Amino acid sequence: MSQIIPLLNFEEGYREKPYIDTEGYPTVACGIRIGPKGASLNNYTFTVPRDVGDAWLESFVKTTIIKMNTNPSIVAAMKSCNPARRDILISMAYQMGVSG
């Protein structure tokens, strides 16, 4: 069973209230960018409960997996991995992009 959502939440951390990430972008939940670089947090007056953030993240992960499945080399690597290693490959693609 995949543990990708808990893994990404662990790697990224989770904050219900918007914050500025290390690159200067307004961000919320488990590292989801919500605005342009340098935007004021005053523009974002909401919170994202954990279950909503997990659903949002799951949607992004599904899109990442679809992109991964278009690359034969990645498909071959995924097939040879156990579930934990597959989750790590998905995490890497999610965080760095499928092209790396």
C-alpha positions in Angstrom: 0.0 0.0 0.0 1.4 3.4 -1.0 2.4 5.8 1.8 3.1 8.7 -0.6 0.8 11.2 1.1 2.2 10.7 4.6 5.8 10.6 3.1 5.3 14.0 1.4 3.7 15.5 4.5 6.7 14.3 6.5 9.2 15.6 3.9 7.5 19.0 3.4 5.9 19.5 6.8 2.3 20.6 7.2 1.0 24.1 8.0 -2.7 24.9 8.0 -2.0 28.6 7.7 -0.3 30.2 4.6 3.4 30.9 5.0 6.3 32.1 2.9 8.5 29.2 1.7 12.3 29.2 1.5 12.1 30.5 -2.1 9.8 33.4 -1.2 6.4 32.0 -2.4 3.2 32.0 -0.4 2.6 28.4 0.4 0.1 26.3 2.4 -0.5 22.8 3.6 2.3 20.5 2.6 4.3 22.9 0.4 1.6 23.9 -2.1 2.4 27.2 -3.7 -0.7 29.5 -3.7 0.6 32.7 -5.2 3.4 34.6 -6.9 6.9 35.1 -5.4 6.9 38.0 -3.0 3.1 38.2 -2.5 2.0 39.3 0.9 0.5 36.8 3.3 -2.2 39.4 3.9 -3.8 38.2 0.6 -4.3 34.7 2.1 -6.6 34.7 5.1 -7.7 31.1 5.1 -6.6 27.8 6.6 -6.4 24.4 5.0 -7.4 21.5 7.4 -5.3 18.4 7.1 -7.9 16.3 5.3 -8.4 19.0 2.7 -4.6 19.4 2.2 -4.2 15.6 1.8 -6.9 15.5 -0.8 -5.3 18.5 -2.6 -1.9 16.7 -2.4 -3.4 13.5 -3.7 -4.7 15.3 -6.8 -1.2 16.7 -7.5 0.4 13.2 -6.9 -2.0 11.6 -9.4 -1.0 14.2 -12.0 2.7 13.5 -11.3 2.2 9.7 -11.7 0.4 10.3 -15.0 3.4 12.3 -16.2 5.8 9.6 -14.9 3.9 6.9 -16.8 4.7 8.6 -20.1 8.4 8.0 -19.7 9.4 4.3 -20.5 12.5 4.5 -18.3 10.5 5.6 -15.3 7.9 3.0 -15.9 10.5 0.3 -16.0 12.1 1.6 -12.8 8.7 1.7 -11.1 7.9 -1.8 -12.0 11.2 -3.1 -10.5 10.6 -1.3 -7.2 8.8 -2.4 -4.0 6.1 0.0 -2.8 8.4 2.0 -0.5 10.9 2.6 -3.2 8.1 3.5 -5.7 6.9 6.1 -3.2 10.4 7.6 -3.1 10.5 7.9 -6.9 7.1 9.5 -6.8 8.3 11.9 -4.1 11.3 12.9 -6.2 9.2 13.4 -9.3 6.7 15.5 -7.3 9.4 17.7 -5.7 11.8 18.1 -8.6 9.6 17.4 -11.6 9.4 14.3 -13.7 12.3 15.5 -15.9 14.4 15.9 -12.8 
